[in-house]
């Protein structure tokens, strides 16, 4: 059957109806006021794409580099075209319409909302990535259902699934069809503070339909409510400029200006706040976990429209008593002051808004008023925009902080910033108009302030708590799960993941950050200064992880990267730098320069950091290994007592691993990006062949599998430190083959730990059955 009624759905049905529908079914069963409706099941979607034979083409289209904005846009366009241009079967169409005609008088306006099977789950919040349509009737219902299906492949959804390691083929989507509540006022409530976890209820409210609050179109009123008494402790009345409502003539959802007399008027009365608080407590009691609840008020009655777990706070309960001003909300303001927006006359505070994602960040304001401006956002900039959109996610990841004119605690900017661990201040009112592009600012995502100038001495590294696993117990695995660290400054955040060590620390990032080629830097600052820079970087990570191992790779920067530095004019110009003068081949060709790197290792070991391991990149054979080992010995590092090894990045190195093992290596580590491109003859920087880049190609897997087998025979440890280490299918393959360790990106460590544990447990069970 194509549909299931919400009253028959429970949390155990989440695989078939998705998180949103399962939650609505639970709320209905608990006796909470939920509008009636039904769900077009995930099985219906799956049958649609499989019976139409578009599933394989669909999943292939979205297998792209999620950091490439153009690739994301093209993937979304192709996926949307495939779904929308494919006719829906007649029996499915009639089943959906028959269910619709059973609602009320058969002509009701309904809300059509996506309910993905990976959405609204406790360990992966994908809320808001898929589509919602309001005020829909029979003639548009089928197309809106298909739009929801297609929105499973929105740019933001593709980005998140790739980043989190969720295979596209394993995520289905259901669609909730529910009677519309013609809301006079609406909003959201958090049963605990979404950033701090503090046990206070946060309510946001605006006039009209709740879409304006959830999307960030309007800055809502904000009420901080005592959880026990239901009384508002802090009330922030916003200047609510716009509202969403149903057009009586067309039935469409339209945006209109809020009448002047209601713009600065409180949306909720005290008794409504108390009733919402009571409903919030009931929802939290039912789920036994903090909840994010959407609600609406019509004709004096409050309706629950949706509830999902809050996934952005730590598991530990927070008992500290926090003043309201520090609870991530703006302080109370007089409505006549335009809800705190605009420049402040007090000290260096330029604007106040809602602190929606904690932390302090300084940088240059980058004003983004259209998508073309996103390319101008560099690492460390502060994005300042009216409101963020899904297309902005890659740029948000580069930014040090986010500031918006509009939006509340559930706006796109707030949700994404919390999940990325980036400080954010939303609802400032006029930051895009008052700030100048390039103006230095400091934002405080706890207090909700934007201050003038940068405060270098107070700048924070990447947020540590954001990397700390939400689940307190680390999965115990025989296979070590390590972490990749691009720059030493990220070591503290990486260590907070609970990883077993560092599988890859790149020296080239330390060198490139100097702004000069090694030769130019040494010429201007001396050999000692160059070695000191390397020692400081390696020591930072070694100290943070001690006694856990830190595997440091010697210099591997292509010539085109060196050419961008001061002194780069002397670099050779190569047709394809990826195949050229890089890695160990460059180091062996310039032994005097390579000696400075090896001297840094000698000093590190002399300081007592015996947890550091040396790794040589882009080796091809035993001759490369022997020459590098001999230079290591000449520098004063004993390869018999120190751990050292090589990257396996070429088919040659995979095929020659036995001869390399005889030269004394302790480990090999697979660099899957290079190994894949060299095996398949696919330039990973060439968009014309990007769709052929596949780390799970049988040829790549055979090289990896055979190498692991040979290394086990020679007592050589094996690891992987490429992007593929975060993919569940790759993890499964590696563990089954007997890999010693995997090294994942910072945000994927805990997921990889659980995947490794799952595979190991299955292997144990299979062995005794």
FENRAUR-V55117 format. One record per residue. RES is the residue in one letter. SS is DSSP state (hx for helix, st for strand, lp for the rest). Layout:
# FENRAUR-V55117
res = (RES	RES)
ss = (SS	SS)
This chain:
# FENRAUR-V55117
res = (X	X	X	X	X	X	X	X	X	X	X	X	X	X	X	X	X	X	X	X	X	X	X	X	X	X	X	X	X	X	X	X	X	X	X	X	X	X	X	X	X	X	X	X	X	X	X	X	X	X	X	X	X	X	X	X	X	X	X	X	X	X	X	X	X	X	X	X	X	X	X	X	X	X	X	X	X	X	X	X	X	X	X	X	X	X	X	X	X	X	X	X	X	X	X	X	X	X	X	X	X	X	X	X	X	X	X	X	X	X	X	X	X	X	X	X	X	X	X	X	X	X	X	X	X	X	X	X	X	X	X	X	X	X	X	X	X	X	X	X	X	X	X	X	X	X	X	X	X	X	X	X	X	X	X	X	X	X	X	X	X	X	X	X	X	X	X	X	X	X	X	X	X	X	X	X	X	X	X	X	X	X	X	X	X	X	X	X	X	X	X	X	X	X	X	X	X	X	X	X	X	X	X	X	X	X	X	X	X	X	X	X	X	X	X	X	X	X	X	X	X	X	X	X	X	X	X	X	X	X	X	X	X	X	X	X	X	X	X	X	X	X	X	X	X	X	X	X	X	X	X	X	X	X	X	X	X	X	X	X	X	X	X	X	X	X	X	X	X	X	X	X	X	X	X	X	X	X	X	X	X	X	X	X	X	X	X	X	X	X	X	X	X	X	X	X	X	X	X	X	X	X	X	X	X	X	X	X	X	X	X	X	X	X	X	X	X	X	X	X	X	X	X	X	X	X	X	X	X	X	X	X	X	X	X	X	X	X	X	X	X	X	X	X	X	X	X	X	X	X	X	X	X	X	X	X	X	X	X	X	X	X	X	X	X	X	X	X	X	X	X	X	X	X	X	X	X	X	X	X	X	X	X	X	X	X	X	X	X	X	X	X	X	X	X	X	X	X	X	X	X	X	X	X	X	X	X	X	X	X	X	X	X	X	X	X	X	X	X	X	X	X	X	X	X	X	X	X	X	X	X	X	X	X	X	X	X	X	X	X	X	X	X	X	X	X	X	X	X	X	X	X	X	X	X	X	X	X	X	X	X	X	X	X	X	X	X	X	X	X	X	X	X	X	X	X	X	X	X	X	X	X	X	X	X	X	X	X	X	X	X	X	X	X	X	X	X	X	X	X	X	X	X	X	X	X	X	X	X	X	X	X	X	X	X	X	X	X	X	X	X	X	X	X	X	X	X	X	X	X	X	X	X	X	X	X	X	X	X	X	X	X	X	X	X	X	X	X	X	X	X	X	X	X	X	X	X	X	X	X	X	X	X	X	X	X	X	X	X	X	X	X	X	X	X	X	X	X	X	X	X	X	X	X	X	X	X	X	X	X	X	X	X	X	X	X	X	X	X	X	X	X	X	X	X	X	X	X	X	X	X	X	X	X	X	X	X	X	X	X	X	X	X	X	X	X	X	X	X	X	X	X	X	X	X	X	X	X	X	X	X	X	X	X	X	X	X	X	X	X	X	X	X	X	X	X	X	X	X	X	X	X	X	X	X	X	X	X	X	X	X	X	X	X	X	X	X	X	X	X	X	X	X	X	X	X	X	X	X	X	X	X	X	X	X	X	X	X	X	X	X	X	X	X	X	X	X	X	X	X	X	X	X	X	X	X	X	X	X	X	X	X	X	X	X	X	X	X	X	X	X	X	X	X	X	X	X	X	X	X	X	X	X	X	X	X	X	X	X	X	X	X	X	X	X	X	X	X	X	X	X	X	X	X	X	X	X	X	X)
ss = (lp	lp	st	st	st	hx	hx	hx	lp	lp	hx	hx	hx	hx	hx	hx	hx	hx	hx	hx	hx	hx	hx	hx	hx	hx	hx	hx	hx	lp	lp	lp	lp	lp	lp	lp	st	st	st	st	lp	hx	hx	hx	hx	hx	hx	hx	hx	hx	hx	lp	lp	lp	hx	hx	hx	hx	hx	hx	hx	lp	lp	lp	lp	lp	lp	lp	hx	hx	hx	hx	hx	hx	hx	hx	hx	hx	hx	hx	hx	hx	hx	hx	lp	lp	lp	lp	lp	hx	hx	hx	hx	hx	hx	hx	hx	hx	hx	hx	hx	lp	lp	lp	lp	lp	lp	lp	lp	st	st	st	st	st	st	st	lp	lp	lp	lp	st	lp	lp	st	lp	lp	lp	lp	lp	lp	lp	st	st	st	st	st	lp	hx	hx	hx	hx	hx	hx	hx	hx	hx	hx	hx	hx	hx	hx	hx	hx	lp	hx	hx	hx	hx	hx	hx	hx	hx	hx	hx	lp	lp	lp	hx	hx	hx	lp	lp	st	st	st	st	st	st	st	lp	lp	lp	lp	lp	st	st	st	st	st	st	lp	lp	lp	lp	lp	lp	lp	st	lp	st	st	st	st	st	st	st	st	st	lp	lp	hx	hx	hx	hx	hx	lp	lp	lp	lp	lp	st	st	st	st	st	st	lp	lp	lp	lp	lp	st	st	st	st	st	lp	lp	lp	lp	lp	st	st	st	st	st	lp	lp	lp	lp	lp	lp	st	st	st	st	st	lp	lp	hx	hx	hx	hx	lp	lp	lp	lp	lp	lp	hx	hx	hx	hx	hx	hx	hx	hx	hx	hx	hx	hx	hx	hx	hx	hx	hx	hx	lp	lp	lp	st	st	st	st	st	st	st	st	lp	lp	st	st	st	st	st	st	st	st	st	lp	lp	lp	lp	lp	lp	lp	lp	st	lp	lp	lp	lp	lp	hx	hx	hx	lp	lp	lp	lp	lp	lp	lp	lp	hx	hx	hx	hx	hx	hx	lp	lp	lp	lp	lp	lp	lp	lp	st	st	st	st	lp	st	st	st	st	lp	lp	st	st	st	st	st	st	st	st	st	lp	lp	hx	hx	hx	hx	hx	hx	lp	lp	lp	lp	lp	st	st	st	st	lp	lp	lp	lp	hx	hx	hx	hx	hx	hx	hx	hx	hx	lp	lp	st	st	st	st	lp	lp	lp	lp	lp	lp	lp	hx	hx	hx	hx	hx	hx	hx	hx	hx	lp	lp	st	st	st	st	lp	lp	lp	lp	hx	hx	hx	hx	lp	lp	lp	lp	lp	st	st	st	st	st	lp	lp	lp	lp	st	st	st	st	lp	lp	lp	hx	hx	hx	lp	lp	lp	lp	lp	hx	hx	hx	hx	lp	lp	lp	lp	lp	lp	lp	lp	lp	lp	lp	lp	st	st	st	st	st	st	lp	lp	hx	hx	hx	hx	hx	hx	hx	hx	lp	lp	lp	lp	lp	st	st	st	st	st	st	hx	hx	hx	hx	hx	hx	lp	lp	lp	st	lp	hx	hx	hx	hx	hx	hx	hx	hx	lp	hx	hx	hx	hx	hx	hx	hx	hx	hx	hx	hx	hx	hx	hx	hx	hx	hx	hx	hx	lp	lp	lp	st	st	st	st	st	lp	lp	lp	lp	lp	hx	hx	hx	hx	hx	lp	lp	st	lp	hx	hx	hx	lp	lp	lp	lp	lp	lp	hx	hx	hx	lp	lp	lp	hx	hx	hx	hx	hx	hx	hx	lp	hx	hx	hx	hx	hx	hx	hx	hx	hx	hx	hx	hx	hx	hx	hx	hx	lp	lp	lp	lp	lp	st	st	st	st	st	lp	lp	lp	lp	lp	hx	hx	hx	hx	hx	hx	hx	hx	hx	hx	hx	hx	hx	lp	lp	lp	lp	lp	lp	lp	lp	lp	st	st	st	st	st	lp	lp	hx	hx	hx	hx	hx	lp	hx	hx	hx	hx	hx	lp	lp	lp	lp	lp	st	st	st	st	lp	hx	hx	hx	hx	hx	hx	hx	hx	hx	lp	lp	lp	lp	lp	lp	lp	lp	lp	hx	hx	hx	lp	lp	lp	lp	lp	hx	hx	hx	hx	hx	hx	hx	hx	hx	hx	hx	hx	hx	hx	hx	hx	lp	lp	lp	st	st	st	st	lp	lp	hx	hx	hx	hx	lp	hx	hx	hx	hx	hx	hx	hx	hx	hx	hx	lp	lp	lp	st	st	st	st	lp	hx	hx	hx	hx	hx	hx	hx	hx	hx	hx	hx	hx	hx	hx	hx	hx	hx	hx	hx	hx	hx	hx	hx	lp)
